């Protein structure tokens, strides 16, 4: 691993640690519990490793489909082992698809009005 890659990885891990610490703080406050530094570090390490595995799986799925870009279908496939995560990702995917369709409708309407204005001039 190069120095830049190692430094980037360490910075990313520090950001994950900070986020996990904040989440543990919020959850702990809600349930009147405290998380030790060791627990936060263990959760951070687990999350970081799981994200690494997830990223490698996504790359493998895209490569298997002879693509260079990871698609939403790859993400759905990677999340299939967790029912709750799979349902959440499916719902988010449908929301995003609907938003994109709505945006196309809006931009399509604007194009028509521009063409109409140009033909009037």
N, CA, C and O of each residue as an XYZ file, in Angstrom:
484
protein
N       0.846     -1.174      0.000
C       0.000      0.000      0.000
C       0.895      1.242      0.000
O       1.875      1.307      0.741
N       0.553      2.218     -0.829
C       1.360      3.429     -0.897
C       1.108      4.306      0.321
O       0.153      4.098      1.069
N       1.964      5.271      0.503
C       1.860      6.172      1.645
C       0.561      6.968      1.587
O      -0.113      7.133      2.604
N       0.203      7.467      0.387
C      -1.039      8.228      0.242
C      -2.254      7.359      0.546
O      -3.186      7.798      1.219
N      -2.241      6.124      0.047
C      -3.356      5.214      0.280
C      -3.475      4.888      1.760
O      -4.579      4.855      2.304
N      -2.342      4.648      2.412
C      -2.352      4.343      3.844
C      -2.860      5.545      4.647
O      -3.640      5.392      5.586
N      -2.409      6.731      4.266
C      -2.845      7.946      4.959
C      -4.347      8.164      4.760
O      -5.056      8.515      5.703
N      -4.821      7.958      3.554
C      -6.248      8.108      3.261
C      -7.062      7.103      4.065
O      -8.111      7.439      4.615
N      -6.574      5.875      4.129
C      -7.261      4.831      4.896
C      -7.332      5.200      6.376
O      -8.365      5.006      7.017
N      -6.245      5.727      6.916
C      -6.222      6.124      8.332
C      -7.180      7.284      8.597
O      -7.854      7.317      9.626
N      -7.235      8.236      7.663
C      -8.150      9.370      7.819
C      -9.603      8.908      7.746
O     -10.457      9.383      8.494
N      -9.869      7.975      6.833
C     -11.215      7.427      6.709
C     -11.601      6.679      7.974
O     -12.720      6.811      8.471
N     -10.670      5.896      8.486
C     -10.932      5.141      9.717
C     -11.185      6.091     10.890
O     -12.039      5.821     11.734
N     -10.454      7.186     10.944
C     -10.658      8.181     12.005
C     -12.039      8.820     11.880
O     -12.706      9.068     12.885
N     -12.466      9.085     10.647
C     -13.800      9.657     10.430
C     -14.889      8.679     10.850
O     -15.888      9.077     11.449
N     -14.699      7.399     10.538
C     -15.659      6.367     10.953
C     -15.691      6.291     12.472
O     -16.763      6.188     13.068
N     -14.509      6.342     13.107
C     -14.436      6.289     14.568
C     -15.185      7.462     15.197
O     -15.911      7.292     16.176
N     -15.002      8.650     14.630
C     -15.685      9.833     15.144
C     -17.202      9.675     15.010
O     -17.947      9.988     15.939
N     -17.649      9.196     13.865
C     -19.079      9.005     13.631
C     -19.659      7.950     14.563
O     -20.733      8.144     15.133
N     -18.956      6.840     14.718
C     -19.419      5.783     15.632
C     -19.485      6.328     17.065
O     -20.430      6.041     17.799
N     -18.492      7.101     17.448
C     -18.491      7.693     18.788
C     -19.697      8.597     19.012
O     -20.321      8.563     20.072
N     -20.017      9.403     18.009
C     -21.177     10.296     18.126
C     -22.482      9.498     18.184
O     -23.372      9.802     18.978
N     -22.580      8.480     17.335
C     -23.789      7.644     17.354
C     -23.951      6.928     18.695
O     -25.052      6.859     19.242
N     -22.859      6.405     19.210
C     -22.908      5.740     20.520
C     -23.308      6.733     21.610
O     -24.048      6.391     22.532
N     -22.818      7.948     21.497
C     -23.187      8.985     22.464
C     -24.678      9.285     22.434
O     -25.318      9.412     23.479
N     -25.233      9.399     21.212
C     -26.672      9.674     21.087
C     -27.516      8.512     21.593
O     -28.471      8.709     22.345
N     -27.162      7.313     21.180
C     -27.914      6.129     21.621
C     -27.771      5.966     23.133
O     -28.741      5.655     23.825
N     -26.573      6.174     23.633
C     -26.348      6.065     25.073
C     -27.164      7.066     25.854
O     -27.708      6.733     26.908
N     -27.262      8.288     25.360
C     -28.047      9.321     26.041
C     -29.537      8.961     26.039
O     -30.234      9.170     27.032
N     -30.014      8.420     24.919
C     -31.426      8.031     24.832
C     -31.780      6.913     25.806
O     -32.882      6.882     26.354
N     -30.838      5.997     26.014
C     -31.104      4.830     26.861
C     -30.402      4.893     28.218
O     -30.370      3.910     28.959
N     -29.851      6.045     28.527
C     -29.135      6.269     29.791
C     -28.056      5.214     30.028
O     -27.977      4.601     31.093
N     -27.238      5.026     29.013
C     -26.119      4.079     29.069
C     -24.873      4.778     28.564
O     -24.947      5.788     27.864
N     -23.730      4.223     28.929
C     -22.458      4.733     28.423
C     -21.743      3.634     27.666
O     -21.854      2.454     27.998
N     -21.015      4.036     26.651
C     -20.196      3.106     25.878
C     -18.735      3.383     26.210
O     -18.287      4.528     26.161
N     -18.003      2.343     26.545
C     -16.579      2.531     26.837
C     -15.818      2.796     25.541
O     -16.318      2.539     24.445
N     -14.623      3.306     25.684
C     -13.776      3.561     24.510
C     -13.486      2.269     23.760
O     -13.409      2.260     22.531
N     -13.326      1.187     24.499
C     -13.036     -0.101     23.861
C     -14.217     -0.569     23.008
O     -14.022     -1.118     21.923
N     -15.431     -0.352     23.494
C     -16.623     -0.746     22.740
C     -16.730      0.093     21.473
O     -16.999     -0.443     20.398
N     -16.522      1.395     21.586
C     -16.562      2.279     20.413
C     -15.507      1.847     19.401
O     -15.774      1.808     18.200
N     -14.322      1.526     19.879
C     -13.242      1.081     18.985
C     -13.604     -0.250     18.316
O     -13.320     -0.445     17.134
N     -14.226     -1.161     19.064
C     -14.608     -2.460     18.500
C     -15.710     -2.298     17.450
O     -15.669     -2.945     16.403
N     -16.676     -1.451     17.722
C     -17.739     -1.195     16.750
C     -17.157     -0.537     15.501
O     -17.534     -0.878     14.380
N     -16.245      0.399     15.699
C     -15.588      1.067     14.573
C     -14.858      0.060     13.702
O     -15.002      0.069     12.479
N     -14.079     -0.804     14.323
C     -13.300     -1.799     13.578
C     -14.220     -2.751     12.814
O     -13.956     -3.091     11.661
N     -15.293     -3.175     13.463
C     -16.254     -4.069     12.822
C     -16.923     -3.385     11.634
O     -17.041     -3.979     10.562
N     -17.356     -2.157     11.815
C     -18.009     -1.410     10.732
C     -17.042     -1.189      9.575
O     -17.415     -1.337      8.411
N     -15.804     -0.837      9.895
C     -14.811     -0.569      8.858
C     -14.514     -1.837      8.055
O     -14.445     -1.797      6.826
N     -14.343     -2.942      8.742
C     -14.085     -4.216      8.037
C     -15.283     -4.634      7.193
O     -15.121     -5.114      6.071
N     -16.484     -4.452      7.735
C     -17.685     -4.830      6.990
C     -17.835     -3.970      5.736
O     -18.225     -4.475      4.683
N     -17.533     -2.694      5.840
C     -17.588     -1.811      4.666
C     -16.558     -2.235      3.625
O     -16.824     -2.177      2.424
N     -15.393     -2.657      4.080
C     -14.351     -3.132      3.160
C     -14.822     -4.379      2.411
O     -14.633     -4.493      1.200
N     -15.432     -5.304      3.133
C     -15.964     -6.526      2.517
C     -17.072     -6.158      1.526
O     -17.124     -6.685      0.415
N     -17.941     -5.260      1.938
C     -19.058     -4.821      1.101
C     -18.528     -4.198     -0.195
O     -19.034     -4.495     -1.278
N     -17.520     -3.343     -0.086
C     -16.942     -2.685     -1.276
C     -16.322     -3.712     -2.223
O     -16.490     -3.622     -3.439
N     -15.612     -4.680     -1.667
C     -15.005     -5.721     -2.510
C     -16.075     -6.560     -3.201
O     -15.922     -6.920     -4.369
N     -17.148     -6.872     -2.494
C     -18.255     -7.607     -3.099
C     -18.878     -6.814     -4.245
O     -19.147     -7.364     -5.313
N     -19.105     -5.522     -4.020
C     -19.684     -4.676     -5.064
C     -18.808     -4.648     -6.312
O     -19.309     -4.750     -7.432
N     -17.506     -4.510     -6.113
C     -16.573     -4.515     -7.250
C     -16.635     -5.849     -7.983
O     -16.626     -5.882     -9.213
N     -16.698     -6.944     -7.240
C     -16.748     -8.276     -7.849
C     -18.042     -8.472     -8.640
O     -18.017     -9.045     -9.729
N     -19.161     -8.008     -8.109
C     -20.436     -8.149     -8.816
C     -20.411     -7.364    -10.127
O     -20.857     -7.859    -11.162
N     -19.887     -6.136    -10.077
C     -19.805     -5.322    -11.293
C     -18.860     -5.965    -12.310
O     -19.161     -6.016    -13.502
N     -17.723     -6.451    -11.830
C     -16.751     -7.097    -12.722
C     -17.353     -8.345    -13.353
O     -17.143     -8.607    -14.537
N     -18.096     -9.110    -12.572
C     -18.736    -10.332    -13.081
C     -19.724     -9.994    -14.206
O     -19.874    -10.758    -15.159
N     -20.386     -8.855    -14.086
C     -21.341     -8.419    -15.108
C     -20.633     -7.672    -16.248
O     -21.280     -7.103    -17.128
N     -19.295     -7.684    -16.215
C     -18.464     -7.033    -17.237
C     -18.732     -5.523    -17.303
O     -18.809     -4.935    -18.382
N     -18.870     -4.920    -16.134
C     -19.056     -3.473    -16.027
C     -17.921     -2.891    -15.193
O     -17.303     -3.591    -14.391
N     -17.659     -1.626    -15.388
C     -16.648     -0.950    -14.577
C     -17.300     -0.083    -13.496
O     -16.616      0.439    -12.615
N     -18.602      0.064    -13.570
C     -19.333      0.891    -12.618
C     -20.274      0.019    -11.797
O     -20.966     -0.847    -12.333
N     -20.289      0.259    -10.499
C     -21.202     -0.448     -9.603
C     -22.606      0.112     -9.812
O     -22.790      1.328     -9.863
N     -23.592     -0.771     -9.933
C     -24.973     -0.337    -10.172
C     -25.818     -0.557     -8.919
O     -25.398     -1.253     -7.994
N     -27.003      0.036     -8.894
C     -27.908     -0.214     -7.756
C     -28.241     -1.700     -7.591
O     -28.447     -2.172     -6.473
N     -28.291     -2.422     -8.689
C     -28.563     -3.865     -8.593
C     -27.450     -4.588     -7.850
O     -27.713     -5.557     -7.137
N     -26.200     -4.128     -8.007
C     -25.080     -4.721     -7.270
C     -25.256     -4.493     -5.768
O     -24.998     -5.385     -4.960
N     -25.696     -3.298     -5.410
C     -25.902     -2.963     -3.995
C     -27.018     -3.841     -3.417
O     -26.896     -4.357     -2.306
N     -28.099     -4.006     -4.174
C     -29.205     -4.856     -3.716
C     -28.730     -6.297     -3.529
O     -29.110     -6.966     -2.568
N     -27.907     -6.757     -4.444
C     -27.391     -8.119     -4.357
C     -26.492     -8.290     -3.128
O     -26.561     -9.307     -2.438
N     -25.659     -7.300     -2.865
C     -24.760     -7.379     -1.714
C     -25.527     -7.345     -0.387
O     -25.083     -7.915      0.610
N     -26.671     -6.678     -0.387
C     -27.451     -6.532      0.854
C     -28.430     -7.668      1.081
O     -29.171     -7.655      2.064
N     -28.450     -8.640      0.203
C     -29.469     -9.702      0.253
C     -29.425    -10.517      1.541
O     -30.443    -11.101      1.912
N     -28.305    -10.581      2.231
C     -28.187    -11.405      3.438
C     -28.904    -10.803      4.644
O     -29.244    -11.506      5.596
N     -29.126     -9.502      4.588
C     -29.814     -8.818      5.679
C     -31.182     -8.366      5.184
O     -31.281     -7.449      4.369
N     -32.227     -9.006      5.674
C     -33.578     -8.699      5.208
C     -33.917     -7.224      5.417
O     -34.419     -6.565      4.506
N     -33.646     -6.707      6.609
C     -33.979     -5.313      6.904
C     -33.214     -4.364      5.991
O     -33.790     -3.415      5.460
N     -31.926     -4.610      5.806
C     -31.122     -3.759      4.937
C     -31.587     -3.866      3.492
O     -31.654     -2.865      2.779
N     -31.903     -5.068      3.067
C     -32.372     -5.290      1.703
C     -33.675     -4.529      1.438
O     -33.821     -3.895      0.393
N     -34.600     -4.589      2.360
C     -35.873     -3.862      2.228
C     -35.623     -2.362      2.197
O     -36.208     -1.648      1.383
N     -34.750     -1.881      3.086
C     -34.439     -0.450      3.140
C     -33.833      0.018      1.814
O     -34.229      1.051      1.275
N     -32.880     -0.741      1.300
C     -32.220     -0.367      0.045
C     -33.214     -0.424     -1.116
O     -33.188      0.440     -1.993
N     -34.077     -1.419     -1.130
C     -35.096     -1.518     -2.189
C     -36.007     -0.289     -2.159
O     -36.301      0.295     -3.202
N     -36.453      0.101     -0.961
C     -37.318      1.276     -0.824
C     -36.604      2.551     -1.263
O     -37.187      3.378     -1.964
N     -35.346      2.712     -0.855
C     -34.574      3.894     -1.254
C     -34.368      3.927     -2.760
O     -34.441      4.986     -3.383
N     -34.110      2.762     -3.339
C     -33.914      2.672     -4.786
C     -35.176      3.103     -5.532
O     -35.107      3.823     -6.528
N     -36.313      2.660     -5.041
C     -37.578      3.049     -5.664
C     -37.838      4.543     -5.499
O     -38.329      5.192     -6.423
N     -37.511      5.096     -4.326
C     -37.666      6.541     -4.097
C     -36.808      7.337     -5.079
O     -37.276      8.293     -5.697
N     -35.540      6.927     -5.214
C     -34.632      7.630     -6.117
C     -35.094      7.529     -7.568
O     -35.018      8.503     -8.318
N     -35.568      6.358     -7.956
C     -36.065      6.180     -9.321
C     -37.269      7.083     -9.566
O     -37.392      7.678    -10.637
N     -38.154      7.188     -8.581
C     -39.323      8.058     -8.716
C     -38.898      9.519     -8.810
O     -39.447     10.269     -9.617
N     -37.932      9.931     -7.998
C     -37.427     11.303     -8.054
C     -36.827     11.604     -9.421
O     -37.032     12.689     -9.964
N     -36.091     10.656     -9.975
C     -35.506     10.852    -11.299
C     -36.588     10.972    -12.359
O     -36.477     11.799    -13.264
N     -37.636     10.157    -12.261
C     -38.738     10.262    -13.219
C     -39.421     11.619    -13.102
O     -39.763     12.238    -14.109
N     -39.619     12.083    -11.858
C     -40.237     13.391    -11.638
C     -39.372     14.510    -12.210
O     -39.887     15.453    -12.810
N     -38.055     14.403    -12.023
C     -37.139     15.422    -12.553
C     -37.182     15.442    -14.077
O     -37.141     16.511    -14.685
N     -37.265     14.267    -14.695
C     -37.334     14.200    -16.154
C     -38.617     14.839    -16.660
O     -38.617     15.528    -17.680
N     -39.710     14.608    -15.942
C     -40.982     15.214    -16.335
C     -40.894     16.728    -16.254
O     -41.344     17.433    -17.157
N     -40.309     17.228    -15.161
C     -40.177     18.675    -14.990
C     -39.280     19.272    -16.055
O     -39.629     20.287    -16.658
N     -38.132     18.662    -16.299
C     -37.212     19.202    -17.300
C     -37.771     19.024    -18.709
O     -37.497     19.846    -19.583
N     -38.539     17.983    -18.943
C     -39.181     17.775    -20.242
C     -40.187     18.867    -20.523
O     -40.295     19.336    -21.656
N     -40.924     19.278    -19.510
C     -41.906     20.354    -19.655
C     -41.231     21.679    -19.961
O     -41.755     22.465    -20.750
N     -40.089     21.943    -19.358
C     -39.366     23.182    -19.604
C     -38.830     23.224    -21.022
O     -38.846     24.278    -21.657
N     -38.360     22.103    -21.525
C     -37.831     22.050    -22.882
C     -38.926     22.384    -23.889
O     -38.694     23.112    -24.854
N     -40.109     21.851    -23.658
C     -41.212     22.117    -24.569
C     -41.536     23.596    -24.589
O     -41.788     24.166    -25.651
N     -41.531     24.225    -23.415
C     -41.865     25.643    -23.364
C     -40.790     26.475    -24.048
O     -41.112     27.481    -24.679
N     -39.511     26.081    -23.941
C     -38.446     26.805    -24.637
C     -38.620     26.678    -26.137
O     -38.487     27.656    -26.873
N     -38.919     25.461    -26.591
C     -39.119     25.248    -28.029
C     -40.314     26.059    -28.527
O     -40.282     26.613    -29.626
N     -41.334     26.122    -27.738
C     -42.522     26.884    -28.117
C     -42.179     28.357    -28.221
O     -42.590     29.033    -29.165
N     -41.413     28.865    -27.232
C     -41.023     30.269    -27.247
C     -40.152     30.578    -28.456
O     -40.320     31.622    -29.087
N     -39.229     29.689    -28.785
C     -38.335     29.914    -29.927
C     -39.118     29.941    -31.223
O     -38.804     30.731    -32.114
N     -40.120     29.104    -31.350
C     -40.888     29.049    -32.594
C     -41.784     30.282    -32.737
O     -42.145     30.654    -33.854
N     -42.141     30.907    -31.639
C     -42.983     32.116    -31.672
C     -42.187     33.330    -32.126
O     -42.747     34.253    -32.718
N     -40.884     33.338    -31.854
C     -40.061     34.507    -32.157
C     -39.732     34.614    -33.574
O     -39.043     35.550    -33.979
